């Protein structure tokens, strides 16, 4: 086991592969910092973060401050030589960044300086990019602005959603950290400053960000839906009720696009056996999976086997 004391900070599923790598490679993980247990689902079951579950398997102490900016003495007491974060979910205060002699590093799911912030995977898909990646960087007070230590690109495939891409990036992030960490531990690694002229942001999505705009193109709607699946989901309204749109595809029929060109965007133009066709700016988007308010998530095919509230020539708002 390596002697340098590491504190790992992470919460989301993206973090899990990184923690597992540190444990498998026999790094001296002396503590894990994670978000508090939360109530999950309709039944409000108190649920531990994935990284906490993993840490407890190996008797690694777990710290769960509600607000780390005010509650970090337990981290100081662990005397870490290095702090590693990955999708932790809170801004780490300067007092914590100053603790370890080897610094604090972050495994971030974008090719910085592109997409600083809490939703880089969502935003990369929503914006229609065909590639993204993982950056390992030093942490500074300004969010995601520290020097870049290493990076690795990854393609965004046409049928990726946030969940699929997150899973792939988590593996890439763990592999990249495995390659990068030995030099960091020896203090021989290089780093480069970020180009501030190239900075873009990906803040955590707001409720309004989740609303579908039917005035977008078919491709933009397609990317928006997969860029919010499986969380938080895109939504629209129909007869005053919320409808979440979980999946869909672009209608490839050129004649359909021309035939419905005169109709308002958001209009239901056809109901197929497995999809609901909606007029958008440049054609028709096919909803294939949805969740009507008060109902469970299901495919449109399954939904239409029951009693449907949707009618042709009515509109989503």
Buried (B, 14 or more C-beta within 10 A) or exposed (E): EBEBBBBBBBBBBBBBBBBBBBBEBEBBBBBBBBBEEEEEEEEEEEEBBBBBEBBEEEEBBBBBBEEBEEEBEBBEEBEBBBBBBBBBBBEBBEEBBEBBEBBBBBBBBBBBBBBBBBBBBBBBBBBBBEEBBBBBBBBBEEBBBBBBBBBBEBEBEEEBBBBBBBBBBBBBBBBBBBEBBEEBBEEEBEBEEBEEEEBBBBBEBEEEBBBBBBEBBBBBBBBBBBBBBBEBBBBBBBEEEEBBBBBBBBBEEEEBBEEBEEBEBBBBBBBBEBBBBBBBBBBBBBBBBBBBEEBEBBBBEEBBEEEEEBEEEEBBE
